[in-house]
Amino acid sequence: MIKIHFHLLKNNLRWSSKIHQLNSDILQRHILPRINSNHYPIYFDFCEVSRTGKILSGSGIELGEFNIH
């Protein structure tokens, strides 16, 4: 089990979840309901060394971040 911490910059929203595997579909399922859209194009930039990632809009604007433990 992987523990993941999320932080969305808008409204300074933070939460944690436990996941079985890390992939973009799972990340989207945890993030899209919090940004009130199921069709918002979001992308992820993840660094395996630091175990941190950025949540990016379709135009490359940083929406938030996440890290895994």
C-alpha positions in Angstrom: 0.0 0.0 0.0 1.3 3.5 -0.9 0.4 6.5 1.1 0.1 9.7 -1.1 -0.3 13.3 0.1 -2.0 15.8 -2.2 -2.0 19.6 -2.2 -4.0 21.7 -4.5 -2.9 25.3 -4.6 -6.4 26.7 -5.1 -8.0 27.0 -1.7 -4.9 25.4 -0.2 -6.7 22.0 -0.2 -4.7 19.1 1.4 -5.6 15.5 1.9 -4.0 12.0 2.0 -5.1 8.6 0.5 -3.8 5.1 0.3 -3.4 3.5 -3.1 -2.2 0.2 -4.4 -0.4 1.5 -7.5 0.7 4.8 -8.8 -0.6 5.8 -12.3 -2.3 8.8 -13.9 -5.8 7.2 -13.9 -5.6 6.6 -10.1 -4.3 10.1 -9.5 -7.1 11.6 -11.6 -9.7 9.7 -9.7 -8.5 11.3 -6.5 -8.0 14.8 -7.9 -10.8 15.5 -10.3 -13.6 15.5 -7.8 -11.7 18.0 -5.7 -11.4 20.5 -8.6 -15.2 20.0 -9.4 -14.7 18.6 -12.9 -14.5 15.2 -14.5 -13.3 16.5 -17.9 -10.5 18.9 -16.8 -7.3 18.0 -18.6 -4.7 17.5 -16.0 -1.2 16.0 -16.3 1.5 14.8 -13.9 5.2 15.4 -13.7 6.7 12.8 -11.2 10.3 12.5 -10.0 11.1 8.9 -8.8 14.2 10.1 -6.9 12.4 12.7 -4.7 9.1 10.8 -4.8 7.3 14.0 -5.5 5.1 15.2 -8.4 3.4 18.2 -9.8 -0.2 18.4 -10.9 -0.4 20.5 -14.1 -3.2 21.9 -16.2 -3.5 21.2 -19.9 -1.7 24.5 -20.5 1.2 23.7 -18.1 0.1 25.8 -15.1 0.9 24.2 -11.8 -2.4 23.3 -10.0 -0.8 21.5 -7.1 1.6 18.8 -6.0 1.7 15.3 -4.5 4.3 13.1 -2.7 4.3 9.4 -1.9 5.5 7.5 1.2 
